[in-house]
Every structure is written in structure tokens, then in C-alpha cells.
């Protein structure tokens, strides 16, 4: 058997707590699309319902994608699932610190709720409640580091992404970032009329670990499901006016908004991880 016959193993950590969602469908589709795409390297995945069933993966996987999820990133304080989740982070980080070769390391992508949890674990910044909920297809502005980030390669500056959250990552702890070698990749939209700090929307902790506040997996279908809910429509109109709601619907119909991020960020993460894990079958990484 050749190396390509042994699949790259992906663990999907589900933090949706059994809440109906479209995020998991989108993540699974992107992983499935990567199967056999790079040097015919096979890819397989398993899902772990961490918040709902206290399930957690071990270090037997090559790649980990940790999902978005509802509510506060502090909801798990004192609960079994959060202890298991942070214990997994600790074990993975220690493993990567000991591993000297790229093919022996573990690769992690954290999305939205998981991004906030990642920032808590590494103490990268403050995680705070927003004054009002963010919901829509929002501009994401690259930092100087973000302009060099392979996962953002080919995207406009700003690029647009699905963003819905009640919490935010702000006030980066520069000493921690410097010690880890972590880099802030992107910030939320510029709001000149609002005297508030712009929240962080992307951080690369290491060559193997990256997280984003937005939803790179989102497609039109996933956003449309949320947008047409009567309570969501009413909430947007009451807080932002009917024009804002119409803008959201128009952006959903225009593939130039969600399409580039959906086709770039998570697929590139998987491609680069697969190439580094199996250079003999998938080829060297492109970035």
C-alpha cells in the first residue's frame, strides 16, 4: 500500500450544542471536496459533538476543524465539555512543540465560537460581549500580516464574509502574541462614526494553527436559512432598518460576496495541511 492509501484523518469538533445549523453541512462538504484532490491523497473525517455529548477527539487525527456555535464563549465554564476541550488544546499544543517536522505536527482551524475559545486558551486578547449583535455579510480588512497570509491569498482587501455573533475578540495582548510568534491577520469593518475598538477577525497562532471570527465555510444556502427567519428579519429591520435587510438579500444573490471566501480560506487550509503532512503523495505545500 502507498501512503495515499492511508487517509488523512480530520476531526471535526462540533460546538453547536445540538442547535440546528448549516455550518456543519458546509464544513463536511469542504472536507469531502478535498478527498483525492491533492495527489489522489484520500481524506476521511469524524465528527465529535463536544458541547452536546462531551465527546472529544484524541491526537490520532492529522487535522482538526473546530466549528462555530451559539451563545457565550464562557457558557462552558465549569462544565465537562470545556475541560475536555481545553485539555485537548493543551495536549495538541504540547505535541506540536515537541514535533520537529511539519509532517508530524497537528493542524487546527478554529471558526467563530471556536476562535473565541482559542483566544481564551492562549490568552491572546480579551473576549467580550458586543454592544449589539453582528449579523450579515461584512467586510474583513487585512492587516499587514494578513496581506502575506496564504489563506487570504487572492482575496480582495477588504473581502466579504458571513459574520454573526454576540461576542468579540479585542485588546490583543502584545506580549503573549510576541512570545508565541502569533500574528493578527484581519480586523472587522471600519466604522468611523463609532468610537469603539475594531474587533479582531483572524489570528495565526503558529504555522499549524489559525482561527477566524467569521464563517469561511458559509455559502448562500446557509446564510439564506438564517436571513429569512421571521425573528431574524424583524431584528435586522428594527435595529438597522429595511435598507440593511435588503442589502443582505442582495449580497446573498451576488456570488462575488460569499463565493471567494468559501472557495479560498478553508480549502487552502486543508490543501496546505495535506501537502505538509504527505509531501510524498500530495506534493509540497504551495505557500
C-alpha angles and dihedrals in degrees: 000000000000125000090257089062089065106074125231102246118225124191116203111202107207112208096169092104092223091302112147107257145156097219096085092051090052094047092050091049093052092049091048090051089057094056108113092352099113114054088327088290109165120229127198131180143197128198124225117198095211103168097036102040104016089244119156133176126236128224092272090100129085101209131028128198114188114199138222120261146179131277134003122349085226095058091099096057108135093004127122095240095056092049089051092046095051091043088056090050091050094050093047093048091050091048092053092047090056098042112088100188127065092230090058097052131091121242123216134189117187121197128202106301089028090049089057090047090049090053089051093050095050093034089232098152144333117295109208141165116264121238089236135007119270113221128161146050101309137185115255116203121211121228120217087268090048091056087062095042112117093213090058093045113132094014122121121248105264100026124184129243142165110271125179121154146125094209135060144193113236142151099043116217101234095192091056093045091050093048092052095039088238122159133206107232105184148000135212124263121304111256107183092177093055116075094210134112114262112245124239115253102181139025131177108207096182139340087279103038127062136155137189133196095216128068109258091175094061121117132182093271094053094049093043091056089059097039098056096050105117093229092049093047091049092047094052093046093047094049102034108015133249091284091065091051092050089049090055092051091048092051090050090057092049110078091200090077107054099012101075095050093043090052097042122033107049095029090053091048090054093044094051093045092049093048092050093045095047108022090155093062107019098036129238118313114271097224 
